[in-house]
Amino acid sequence: MLGIYMQRSWLLSIATALLLTPIYVLASPIFHTLLGQEKQISELAGRFAVWMVPQLFFFALNFPMQKFLQAQSRVWVLAGISSAVLSVHVLLNWVFVSKLGYGIIGAAVVGDVSCFDSWTGFSTKAFSSFPAFAKLSLASAVLSWLAFLGLFLFEYS
């Protein structure tokens, strides 16, 4: 049953990633016009954000997988995977950014490559009771956002 919850989380996370994708694609004009950032900085941030779109979907798959392993008390598995990915990530960043000269775009591409995740496929059970799961997830997201907002307001008030 825990695997079904993970698959539901994947579906909801991927749907959320789809909704967030336009913000990543339009990051440059958002930064420049809405937030008043300098043109050169907003263009560079926008290019970086576009290359980060694949990571958005990888994280949508990765985060529920982490919670799945934590729920099964597989902390050492998470630590081992994280250590291996960190080692590869540092090496690839050095190669792409410093040696190949790709700069900030190279850093984004390396993040895309480092987020490889494999799985066997969805079960049809993941679609049953999905609306109830989505409501619970939305409530959790709102509570997390309110907690962050409270911390932010207390910090800067």
Contacts in CASP RR format, 6 or more apart in sequence:
PFRMAT RR
TARGET T0000
AUTHOR 0000-0000-0000
METHOD contacts of the structure
MODEL  1
MLGIYMQRSWLLSIATALLLTPIYVLASPIFHTLLGQEKQISELAGRFAV
WMVPQLFFFALNFPMQKFLQAQSRVWVLAGISSAVLSVHVLLNWVFVSKL
GYGIIGAAVVGDVSCFDSWTGFSTKAFSSFPAFAKLSLASAVLSWLAFLG
LFLFEYS
2 68 0 8 1.000
2 71 0 8 1.000
2 72 0 8 1.000
3 68 0 8 1.000
3 123 0 8 1.000
4 123 0 8 1.000
4 125 0 8 1.000
4 126 0 8 1.000
4 128 0 8 1.000
5 68 0 8 1.000
5 133 0 8 1.000
6 64 0 8 1.000
6 65 0 8 1.000
6 67 0 8 1.000
6 68 0 8 1.000
7 122 0 8 1.000
7 123 0 8 1.000
7 125 0 8 1.000
7 126 0 8 1.000
8 126 0 8 1.000
8 129 0 8 1.000
8 130 0 8 1.000
8 133 0 8 1.000
9 63 0 8 1.000
9 64 0 8 1.000
9 67 0 8 1.000
9 133 0 8 1.000
9 137 0 8 1.000
10 60 0 8 1.000
10 61 0 8 1.000
10 64 0 8 1.000
10 122 0 8 1.000
10 126 0 8 1.000
11 122 0 8 1.000
11 126 0 8 1.000
11 127 0 8 1.000
11 130 0 8 1.000
12 130 0 8 1.000
12 133 0 8 1.000
12 134 0 8 1.000
12 137 0 8 1.000
13 59 0 8 1.000
13 60 0 8 1.000
13 61 0 8 1.000
13 63 0 8 1.000
13 64 0 8 1.000
14 57 0 8 1.000
14 60 0 8 1.000
14 61 0 8 1.000
16 60 0 8 1.000
17 56 0 8 1.000
17 57 0 8 1.000
17 59 0 8 1.000
17 60 0 8 1.000
20 56 0 8 1.000
21 53 0 8 1.000
21 56 0 8 1.000
23 30 0 8 1.000
24 49 0 8 1.000
24 50 0 8 1.000
24 52 0 8 1.000
24 53 0 8 1.000
24 56 0 8 1.000
25 49 0 8 1.000
25 50 0 8 1.000
25 53 0 8 1.000
27 42 0 8 1.000
27 45 0 8 1.000
27 46 0 8 1.000
27 49 0 8 1.000
27 50 0 8 1.000
28 42 0 8 1.000
28 43 0 8 1.000
28 45 0 8 1.000
28 46 0 8 1.000
28 47 0 8 1.000
28 49 0 8 1.000
29 42 0 8 1.000
31 37 0 8 1.000
31 41 0 8 1.000
31 42 0 8 1.000
31 45 0 8 1.000
31 46 0 8 1.000
32 38 0 8 1.000
32 39 0 8 1.000
32 42 0 8 1.000
32 43 0 8 1.000
35 42 0 8 1.000
36 42 0 8 1.000
37 45 0 8 1.000
44 104 0 8 1.000
47 104 0 8 1.000
47 105 0 8 1.000
48 104 0 8 1.000
48 105 0 8 1.000
48 107 0 8 1.000
48 108 0 8 1.000
51 105 0 8 1.000
51 106 0 8 1.000
51 108 0 8 1.000
51 109 0 8 1.000
51 112 0 8 1.000
52 108 0 8 1.000
52 112 0 8 1.000
54 112 0 8 1.000
54 115 0 8 1.000
55 108 0 8 1.000
55 111 0 8 1.000
55 112 0 8 1.000
55 115 0 8 1.000
58 112 0 8 1.000
58 115 0 8 1.000
58 116 0 8 1.000
58 117 0 8 1.000
59 115 0 8 1.000
61 117 0 8 1.000
61 119 0 8 1.000
62 115 0 8 1.000
62 117 0 8 1.000
65 117 0 8 1.000
66 78 0 8 1.000
69 75 0 8 1.000
69 77 0 8 1.000
69 78 0 8 1.000
70 78 0 8 1.000
85 114 0 8 1.000
88 114 0 8 1.000
89 110 0 8 1.000
89 111 0 8 1.000
89 114 0 8 1.000
92 110 0 8 1.000
92 111 0 8 1.000
92 113 0 8 1.000
92 114 0 8 1.000
93 106 0 8 1.000
93 107 0 8 1.000
93 110 0 8 1.000
96 102 0 8 1.000
96 103 0 8 1.000
96 106 0 8 1.000
96 107 0 8 1.000
96 109 0 8 1.000
96 110 0 8 1.000
97 103 0 8 1.000
97 104 0 8 1.000
97 106 0 8 1.000
97 107 0 8 1.000
97 110 0 8 1.000
100 106 0 8 1.000
102 109 0 8 1.000
END
